[in-house]
Amino acid sequence: MTWEIVIGLEVHTQLSTNSKIFSGAATAYGAEPNTQADAVSIALPGVLPVLNKGAVERAIKFGLATGAHIAPRSVFARKNYFYPDLPKGYQISQFDLPVVGQGALTIQVEPLSGNAKPYEKVVRITRAHLEEDAGKSLHEDFHGMTGIDLNRAGTPLLEIVSEPDMRSAAEAVAYAKALHSLVCWIGICDGNMQEGSFRCDVNVSVRKPGEPLGTRREIKNLNSFKFMQQAIDYEVQWQIDTIENGGKIQQATILFSPDTGETRMMRSKEDAHDYRYFPDPDLLPLEISEEWKEQIRAALPELPQAKQARYKNELGLSIYDANILTSSREMADFFEAALSYVPSQTKMCANWLTGEVSAQLNRDGLDMAQCPISAQQLGGMLKRIADGTISNSGAKEVFRAMWAEGGDADAIIETKGLKQVSDSGAIETLVDEIIAANADKVAEYRSGKDKLFGFFVGLAMKASKGKANPAQLNDILKRKLSG
């Protein structure tokens, strides 16, 4: 039986403000428990919330970056529910009038299996609303008891809700990655998934094609793209097996265990009316003027899609290269800075970044922001490849030295004696000696055994200790051997 998978995401993005959304308390990660829980965060009697302007600006940035409607007037509400780590007994959020309305995000999907080709898809964004985070329950080292850390309480979040437009784990992962890249790109979130700065709730249901949407189950707090894919795959199969065996899916909130690779029920799922939303009487409606919105728009960086188009149309790069080079703002900035040293060598610069640099970063477990060499260092090395000072093999040796020890290309080339021999007279003398010493092979080559050309190239490179300019060497060898 054929089943269609339906997936929507709710992503909690921690905004990169230095203080909480309704107070001046710090938001730094890793502080001792409850040292950042101020009077507003823990709802002491008589305290009043004051909205953080920086949080609003970051929400507007996101809305503009996704082509969304920015509400000129939005309202904060109290979302009432009772958890031990929610000190007020309610969460300040937005319900029927969010700050960011409908938008969209274009994603590049790499199928996770099979021979399917990559494809592009537009995922609609329903809304993005501002809210405060709750605290955290700590279950370790409390002798069977649970501790409560309220440092996170009041931390500003932008909850980004998609339409149920995704039809596979691959699409959900691609959307989450694109969203992660975007919020980091525009500087509204640090994207640290291990620290909880970017957390995904995934709504999954299955149906027969053409039928109404099935009953969804929400997988909570996924902080890894790998775990997201595993959780969706397991949950989809579980739902299909349940239905085909005569069971019914109950709407629920579930958790994924990376240890077992399985999902398990946490609680039956509440609907919106179960939370009892009502407007927060302590907060005035949020009003956003066109002037404020346009000031923020003017300060936005060039967005990934626009940069991809420019790389393809103006620099002549492939879609593949453009996508990799815009996978993060750090990568794109590095590429453009390195290219400024060799403006005519666009493809070579792209190849080094998508090839050697990316491979070495992966081997060392680093991201682009942690790259041990600078764009200036790489650009200087590319300059020496372009002007023929070093060969490609010599460049790899320079690159390894820069990565391990630092230093600029010219100094490394000089110290290691990596300059190419580009003196045509010296290369001709070397070729003449090789031809004279291998008369039998020369005769075979001239009789039609063209594959022997590589044999002569190898001898010449060995004799020159790898320093002969390859292009010049090939030209001279061809001329001499055909004579």
ZIPEGI-V226389 format. One line per field, one symbol per residue. ss: DSSP state (a for helix, b for strand, c for the rest). psi: psi as a letter, one per 30 degrees, with the letter a starting at -180 (. if undefined). burial: b if it has 9 or more other ideal C-beta (glycine too) atoms within 8 Angstrom, else e. Layout:
ss = ???
psi = ???
burial = ???
This chain:
ss = cccbbbbbbbbbbbccccbccccccbccccccccccccccccccccccccccaaaaaaaaaaaaaccccbccbbccbbbbcccccccccbbbbccccccbccbbbbbbbcccccccccbbbbbbbbbbbbbbcccbbbccccccccbbbccccccbbbbbbbcccbccaaaaaaaaaaaaaaaaaccccccccccccbbbbbbbbbbcccccccccbbbbbbccaaaaaaaaaaaaaaaaaaaacccccccbbbbbbccccbbbbbbbcccaaaaccbbccccccbbccaaaaaaaaaaccccaaaaaaaaaacccccaaaaaaacccaaaaaaaaaaaccccccaaaaaaaaaaaaaaaaaaacccaaaccccaaaaaaaaaaaacccccaaaaaaaaaaaaaacccaaaaaaaaccccbccaaaaaaaaaaaaaacaaaaaaaacccaaaaaaaaaaaaaaccccbcaaaaaaaaaaaaac
psi = kkkkkkklkjkjjkkhlfllfglgklgkkglkkgfgjaeeeghkkflkkkkjeeeeeeeeeeeefgglkjkfklkklkjkljlfgiefglkkakdfilekbkalkkljkjkflagklklkkkkkkelklklllaakkkfkhghflklkjgefkfkkkjjjkllifkgleeeeeeeeeeeeeeeeeggfkfgjeeggfjkkkkkklllkkfllklklkjjkhkgkeeeeeeeeeeeeeeeeeeefgglkkkklkllkjfefglllkelkkklefffiklkjffklkkkjleeeeeeeeffklkleeeeeeeeeeefglleeeeeefgfleeeeeeeeeefffiffheeeeeeeefceeeeeeeefhllefgkflleeeeeeeeefeeggelleeeeeeeeeeeeefalleeeeeeefhgkljgjeeeeeeeeeeeeefheeeeeeefffifffeeeeeeeeeeeghgfkjeeeeeeeeeeeff.
burial = eebbbbbbbbbbbbbebebbbbbebebeeebebbebbbebbbeeeeeebebbebbbbbbbbbbbbbebebbebbbbbbbbbeeebbbeebbbbbbebbbbbbbbbbbbbebeeeeeeeeebbbbbebbbbbbbbbbbbeeebeeeebbbbbbbbbbbbbbbbebbbebbbbbbbbbbbbbbbbbbbebbebbbeebbbbbbbbbbbbeeeeeebebbbbbebbeeebbbbbbbbbbebbbebbeeeeebeebbbbbbeeeeebeeeeebeeeeebebeebeebeebebeeebbeebeeebeebbeebbbbbbeeeebeeebbbbbbebebbbbbbebbbebbeebbebbbebbbeebbebbeeeeeebeebebebbbbbbbbbbbbebebbeebbbbbbebbbeeeebbeebbeebebbbbeeeeebbebbbbbbeebeebbebbeeeeeebbebbbebbbebbebbbbeebbbebbbebbee
